[in-house]
Amino acid sequence: MESFRNLKVWQKSMDLVVEVYGIAKALPKEEQYALADQLRRAAVSIPSNIAEGYGRSTTKEYVHFLNIARGSKMKWKHSFCFARNSDILTKQLLNPHCRSAQKSAKCSLPC
């Protein structure tokens, strides 16, 4: 494969980043600098680590960065579920983003 851009996992994680930015905009103003920032940072970290690992010279290094990306995904899922379960994100705010976020997260999020 010529580029990390051809990796399906990278493409799907980039789709998630776009969705997360939409979700973060829907958060109440008081959450814009805390929870929204956490959601965005965790989401952006996923494709970033996939790309960085792809550019490394050994398989061991690549796997290491894939593990970091997986950890970022778990951090994002935690933050998303916290926002949903604590009613910071309501179903009405999530509806435009929920299906894509669920598909990207590969889990049944409480949407």
C-alpha positions in Angstrom: 0.0 0.0 0.0 1.4 3.3 -1.0 -0.1 5.6 1.6 -1.9 5.5 4.9 -4.7 7.3 3.1 -5.6 4.0 1.4 -6.1 2.2 4.8 -9.8 1.7 5.5 -9.3 2.2 9.2 -7.7 5.6 8.6 -10.5 6.6 6.3 -13.2 5.5 8.8 -11.4 7.3 11.6 -11.2 10.5 9.5 -15.0 10.2 9.0 -15.3 9.9 12.8 -13.3 13.1 13.3 -15.7 15.0 11.0 -18.7 13.7 13.0 -17.0 14.5 16.3 -16.4 18.1 15.3 -20.2 18.3 14.5 -21.1 16.8 17.9 -18.7 19.1 19.7 -20.3 22.1 18.2 -23.7 20.9 19.5 -22.4 20.8 23.1 -23.5 23.6 25.5 -21.2 26.6 25.7 -20.0 25.7 29.2 -18.6 22.4 27.7 -16.9 24.0 24.7 -13.5 24.1 26.4 -13.6 20.9 28.4 -15.7 18.1 27.1 -15.7 19.3 23.5 -12.0 19.7 23.5 -11.5 16.2 24.9 -13.8 14.7 22.3 -12.0 16.5 19.4 -8.5 15.7 20.7 -9.2 12.0 21.2 -10.9 11.7 17.8 -8.1 13.5 16.0 -5.5 11.3 17.7 -6.9 8.1 16.2 -6.1 8.8 12.5 -3.0 10.7 13.5 -1.5 7.7 15.3 -2.5 5.4 12.4 -0.7 7.7 10.0 2.4 8.0 12.2 2.6 4.3 12.7 2.3 3.7 9.0 5.3 5.9 8.5 7.5 4.1 10.9 10.2 1.7 9.8 9.3 -1.5 11.7 6.2 -3.5 12.2 6.8 -3.3 15.9 6.7 0.5 15.8 3.6 0.4 13.6 1.7 -1.9 16.0 2.7 0.3 18.9 1.1 3.3 17.2 -2.0 1.3 16.3 -2.3 0.4 20.0 -2.1 4.1 20.9 -4.8 4.8 18.3 -7.0 2.1 19.9 -6.4 3.8 23.3 -7.5 7.1 21.8 -10.6 5.5 20.5 -11.5 4.2 23.9 -10.9 7.6 25.4 -13.3 9.1 22.8 -15.9 6.4 23.5 -15.7 7.2 27.2 -16.1 10.9 26.7 -19.0 10.4 24.2 -20.8 8.0 26.5 -20.3 10.3 29.5 -21.8 13.3 27.5 -24.7 11.2 26.5 -25.4 9.4 29.8 -25.1 12.7 31.7 -27.6 14.4 29.3 -25.0 16.9 28.2 -25.8 15.6 24.7 -29.4 15.0 24.1 -30.9 12.8 21.4 -32.1 15.8 19.5 -28.5 17.2 19.4 -27.1 13.9 18.4 -29.5 12.7 15.8 -27.7 14.2 12.8 -24.4 12.6 14.0 -25.4 9.5 15.9 -25.5 6.8 13.2 -22.1 7.7 11.8 -20.6 7.9 15.2 -22.0 4.5 16.2 -20.7 3.0 13.0 -17.3 4.5 13.5 -17.1 3.4 17.1 -18.3 -0.1 16.3 -20.5 -0.2 19.4 -24.0 0.5 20.4 -23.7 4.0 21.9 -26.7 5.3 23.9 -28.1 7.5 21.1 
